[in-house]
Amino acid sequence: MTQESAGSGEVATRILVRISGDVSTKTGGTLDRFSRRLAANVTDALSSSGIVHRLDRGRFRLLLEVDSPAALDVLVRVFGVQSVSRVESRNWESLEDVIAHGEAFFRDRVRGKRFAVRARRTGRTERIPFRSPEVERALGRALLPYADRVDLSSPEVTAYVDVRPGVLYLYDEKLSGYGGLPVGIEGQAVALISGGFDSAVAAWLMLKRGVALDYVFCNLGGDAHRRSVVSVLQVLAEEWSHGTRPRLFEVDFAPVVKELERSIVPKYWQILLKRLMLRAAERIAKGERALGLVTGEAMGQVSSQTLSNLGVISRGFELPIFRPVIGCNKDEIIALSRDIGTFVGSVGTEEYCAILPRYPATHAESWRIEAEEAKFDWARMNAFLHEAHEVDIRSARMDTLDEGVELERIPGNAMVLDLRSRRAFDAWHAGGALHLDFFEALRSFGSFAPDRTYVLYCEIGQKSAHLAELMRKAGFRAFHVRAGVRTLLKQETGLLIS
């Protein structure tokens, strides 16, 4: 058994951490390497949360002494942890000692309730002169006078007894972790991240399988888009990437979109855009010696993600491309995002797209995509990559967008522009609002009257924030409605004018 510690101070809570089957089924040096990595990740997770702790590393479990029970919530989010329990330990020499300790510990917990006893032997079991069923029967008999009755199928209280040579662990609760492999044990990859549901969940699934991640963000929406992405990545970095310091590489893709619009047949825009994003990610991944690329593409979800188009998009890359959510339904992905904690950040970016042809290709041919791609100005693309901005996600700040750009009420003297679809505008719009297609607005706002105040709104506030940001940089007095049309609908008619 090894001992590792961090910090100092009074230690009050003892926690038993069970290692996932993905780790415990390894043997020899592999098991030792995996468990050492897990212990290091646990230490990082607790230290980052300011929790003073002492760690004893056994072959199939970790035993922690911590200064705060909040450690339980931190530990269940460390990949490689199967479950955790707050425990008390006792020394024993005989079965009678085990039963006496168990009775003293559990009698008040089972009083008047249905209960069950679950015992297990671990470690060098040949040094334990009795079997688990003997403990369960004997302790059950000792506790029955205090309880309502034994109920093995649906007990109100479960008396857990872990017997190891010379030491006994007693507890009545197990908190499930997420299992998987310790982050970093499978090496490094680079994930394309958009801030939406799919890419965040895909990244989380790769972290769960032990892959440490850096992220490439191809920025299509300026500061507003960056803020949404950083909010999602900070959840992944701070809550799930223990033992690593993930980085964000941001590439300005607005000029790339302009080049696509200038030189590429519109129906191939989406396919070429995905390929260019993958090329950017691969270039960065090679520089960081990463072993693969990760995307959030799901089969058939949009036109570029048909089986045919995914095959075309994937051609010609040296690094493998992993798509962990390829077979997931959208509702499954969203449900996972809620569990992970990225839902709130992702809900503000999911519907944003900077380039959307009227009739996108769903079954593009490789030769045609290669011909279109040959038109692209690769010298400019390489220049964009050289200017990629690198950020340590855990220390990144989210104040890059001027908060003064956001409004919740529309001033009476403003020109109000609705950037949603015509159908949505016709169904409902703010009083006095004019409809303007978002992409048309991106192209034409330079011709707007410079002496007016503009207030923009869209479905969720992402497109309007981006356009307001561009207009303000060009010298216009422009604002957008926070959270989009939902804010206006909640206000009803009385709050449309301040």
N, C-alpha and C positions, 0 to 999 in steps of 0.2 A: 504494500500500500504506500502511495506517495502522499505527501502533504504539500499544499500550496496555499498561500494566503495573500490577501490584499487589504491594506488599511489596518486600522487598529480601533479599539473601543470595546464596549461591552457587547458580548454576543449572547443572544437570548433565544433564538429559534434554530431548531435542527431540522434539516430537510433531506429526505432521501430522494435521489434522482435516479430513475431507472433508464438505462440506455436502450435505444430502439433496437429492434431485431436486425435492422440493416447493419448495425455496428456489432452487436453482440454475437452474431453468427460468424464473424470473421475469426481467424485463428492466428496464433503465434505473433510474429512481428507486425502483421497487418492490424490485428486487434489492438495492439499496444499503440500503434501510430494513430489509429482512428480515435481511440479513447483519449489520447493526449491532446489531439486537436479539439475534441469535444470539451475537455476540461479547460483548455485555453479560451475557447469561445464563451463558455460559461463565466469564466473570470472576467472577460471583457464586458459581457452583458451586465454583470452585477456592478462592476467598477464604473461603467458608464452611467449607471443609475444611482451612483453614490451609495451603494449598499456595502457595508463592511462585512467581510466574510472570510471564512477559513474552509478550505476544500481538502477532503481526503479522497483520493482517487483509487478505487478498487478495480478489479478486472471487469466487472459487469455493472457497476453502479458508482455513483458519486455520493458522498455524504458531505453536506454543507452545514456549517454553523454561521448564521447571519444575524445582523442586528435589526432586521426588519422583516415582518411577514410579507411585505410587498414583494419580496424576492420570488414568491411563488408565481406571481403574474409574469415576472420577467422570465423565469426559467421555462415556462411552458412555450415560450416563443423562441427558444433556442433549438434549431434543427439538430436532430440526433437524440433528443430527449423524448422518451416514450410517455412517461408520467412522472409526477412528483407528489410527495406526501410530506406533511408536517409530522414528525415522528418524535417518540421518546425511546431511549435505549435503556436496556437493563442487561446486566451480566447474569449468566446462568451456568450451573454445573450439572443440573439434572432436569428431567421432565417435570418434576414437582416444582422446581424453581420457575420454569416457564409458565406453568398453570397459575402459580401464586402471583407472579407479576402481571399476568394477563387479567386475572380476576380483579386485582386492585385497580388496574388501569381502566377497565371497561365497565365495571359494575354500575357506576353512575350514568354512563352513556347509554346503557341498554335498559335502564330502569323503566318498567312499564311499557316497553316497546318490543316489536317483533325484531328478531336479530338472527344473524348467521355468523359463523366463524370461518375465516379463510386463512389457512396456514400454508406456508411454503418453506422449503429448505433451500438455501443457496450457498455458494462457496464450496468448500471441501466437505461435501455431505457425508463422506465416509467417517468423518469425525463427529457426526451427530448420531447418537445411539437410539434414535426413535424416528418414526416417519410422520409426515404431515397429517394423515388421517387420525393418528393417535392424539395429536395436539388438538385437532378440531373437536373430537369427541369429548376429550377430558375437559377442555375449556368451556365447551358448550354446556356440559353438566354443571360446571362450577357457576356459570352465569345465569342459568335458567331460573333459580330462585328469585333473582332480581327483575327478570324480564316478564313480558306478557307471554311470549312463546317463541320457539324456534321457527323461522320461515326462510327456507333456503332459496325460494324462487323470487320473492319480492320483499326483502327485509327492510325495515326502517333504518337499522344500524348494522353495518358490517364490521366485525372485529377482525382486523388484519393483523397477522402475526408473521413476521419474517424472522426465521431462525437461522443464524449463522454460527459457526463454531465459537462458543464462548460469549456471544452477544445476541441480543434480542431487540427487534424493532417493532414497536406497537403503534398503530394508527387506525383511524376510522374513516379516512377519506383519501381518494386518489383523484388528482387533477390530471386530465389527459393532455399530453403535449402533441406535437404534430409529427413526431417520428422523423423519418428521413435520415439524411447524412449530414455530418457537421459541415457547415459552409467552409469552402476552401479545400476540402479533402480531394475533390475531383479536378482542381485546377481552375483556370480563369477563362471567362468568355466575355463577350461584349453584347449587350442587349440594346436593340433599337427601342427607344421609348417615346411615346407620343403624349403621354399623360392620360390617355383614355383607359377604359376598363381592360381591354385585351392585352396590351403590352405590359401593363403592371402585373396582371395575373400570371402571364407567361414568365416574367422575370421571377416572381415568387416561386413558381413551380420548379424552376431551375435552381434557385437557392435551396429549396427543399431537397434536391438531389445532390447537394454538396458542391455546387458550382459557384465560385465567387464571381461577381459581376461588376464590370464598369458599364457605363451607359453612354449611348450616343443619341443626342437629341437634335434632329434636323428641324430647326425653328422656322415654322411657316407663319407664325402669328405674333411676332414681336414680344414685347415685355409681358403682355397679358398671357400669352401662351407659355412663356418661360415660368411665370409664377405658378401656373397650374401644374406644370411638369415638376417643378422643384417641390411643391407641396406633396405630390405623390411619391417622389423619390425619397423625400425625407422620412416618410413612413417605412419604406422598404429598407433604407439605410439604418435608421435608428432602432426599428423594432424587429428586424429580421436578418440583418447582415452582420451579426455578432462575430467578432474576430477579424473583420476586414474593414478597410476604409474606402468604400466605393467612390469612384469619381464620375463626374458628368463631363462629357465632351460635347459642347454645343457648336453646331455648324449653322450659319445663317443660310437658310435655303430659299429665302425670298428671291435672290437673283437667279437661282436655279429654276424656279417656277417661271420667271420671266423668259429665261432662255428656252424652256420647254414650249411655252406659248408661242414664242417667236419662230421656232424651227421645226416643231414636231406636229404630225397630224393629230388633231384633237382626240380622236378616239383611243389613241395610244398613250395619252398623258399619264394616266394612273399607273400603267404598267412601267413606263419609263421612270416615273418618279420613284416607285418602289425599288427598281434596279439601282437608281442613282443613290438612294439612301443606303442600300446594302453595300454599294461600292465605297461610300464614305465610311461606313462602319467597318468594312474589311480593311481599309487602309489604316484606320486607327487601331484596329485589333492587331494587325501585324506589327505595328510600331510598339505595341505593349506586350507582344508575345502571347497574345490570347489564343485559345485553341478552337474557338467557334463563334458563330453569330446566333443571336436569339431574336425572334420576332413574335408578335402577337397575332399572326394571321390565323384565321379560323376558316375552315373549308366552306365555300359558298356564301360567306357572309356579305361580301360586296363583289362588284364585277371583277376586280383584280385578283380575287381569291377563289376563282373557279379552279378546278383541278388542272385544266389546260393552262390557264394563265400562271398558276403557281409553278408549273413546270418550266414555263418560259422565263419567269422571273428568276428562277434558281440557276439557270444555265450559266456556266463560265466562271463560277467563283471557286477560289482555291480552298477556303475554309468551309467546313460543314455549316449548314443552316438548320437550326433547331426551332421547331414550331410546337411548343408544348400544349397549346390550346387548339390544335388543328381539328380535333374531333368534338369540341365542346359546343353546346348550344349557348346562345347569348345569355339566357337566363341563368345557366350554370356559372358562366363567367362573372356575371353581376353578383350572384350569391356569394361566390368566393371573394370578390372584392370587398363585400361588406364584412366578411369574416376577417380578412387580412387588415382592413382599415384604410384601404385606398379609395373606397367608394366616393367619399365626400369630395376628394380632390379630382377624381376622374369624371364625376358627373358634369363638371364645368367645361370639359374639353372634348367629350366624345363626339359631338355633332359637328365639330369644326373641321373644315377641309378647305384648303386654299386653292385647289384647282379641280374643277368638276366638269368634264365634258358632257354635252347633252346626250350623246349616244356612245358610251364607252364600249370598247371591244371586250367580249367575254371569252373568245376563243382565238387569241392572237397566235400567229405563226411565228416561229423562231426567226426565220429568215427576214421577215418583215420588221420585227423588233430590232434585229441587228442592223438592218439598213437605216431605220430611224435613229438608232443610237449613234450611228456613225456621223450623223449631222451635228451632234452635240459638241460644243466647244470645251474640250477636255482641259485645255490650258486654264480656262477660267475655273473649272471645277477644282483643279489642283490648288489654285490660289485660295479658294474658299476653305479647303481642308487645312492649308497651312495656317489659316487664321482661326482655326477651331479654338474655342475658349474652354479651358479646363478648370473644374471646380471640385473641391472636396465637399461632397454633398452634406455631410454632417455639420459642417460649419457654414454652409451656404445661407445667405439671408434672402428673405422674400420681399424686400422693400424696393424692388427695382421698378415698380409701377407707381407713379404718382397717385396717391389715394384721392387727390383732389379731382381726378378725372371721373370719379364715380358719383352718381346722384341716386336718390330714391324718390325725389319729387321733381317734376318737370316745371321749370320756371315759365311764367306766362308769355314772356317775350321770345321764346326759343322757336327755332325751326326744328320740328320733330321728324326724324326719319326712321321709318320702320324697315329693317333690313331682312325681314323674313320672306317666305314665299308669298306670291300673290294670293294663293288660296288661303293661307293663314291670315293675311292682311284683310281679305274680304270677309272672313269669318268674324274677326274682331280686331280693332286697332284703337290706339289711344286717340282721344279727340284732337282733331287738327293735324294728325300725323300724315305724312306723305310716304308712299311706298317707293323704295329704291332697292333694286337688286344689289346684293352685297358685292358681287364681283364687278358690276357696273360702277358701283360707288368707289371701289378701289382704283378703277381706271380714271374716273372723272372728277374726283373731289377737288382736284387742283383748279377747276373752273368755277367752284362755288363762290358766292359773294363773300368777300373777306370781312365784311362789317357785321355779319350776323352771328348769333349764338346758336350752335347746333347741339341737339340732344339726340342720341342714337339709341335704339334698342333692337334686340333680336330675341331668339328663343331662350337663351340661357346666359347671355352677357359676354360670350367669348368673342364673337365676330364684332360686336359693337365696341368692345374694349380695344380691339386691334385697330379698327378704323379710327376711333377717337384718338388713339396714340399717334397714328400717322398724321392725322389732321393737325394735332397740336404741334408736332414737329415741323409742320409746314406753315405754322403761324396762325392757324385758325383757333377760335375759341370753341372747343368741342368737348362734350361730355358724353357719358353713356350711362344707362340705367343698370344699376347693380342687379345681378341675377336675372336680367332680361324681362320678358313679358310677364313672368310670374309675379314680379313685384307690382307691376301695374294692375294686374288682375286682382291681386289681394287688396289693393287700395280702392278699387272700384272708381266710379266717376268722380267722387268728391275730392279725391287726392291727386287728380291728374294735373291740377294747377296749384302752385304753392301760394 
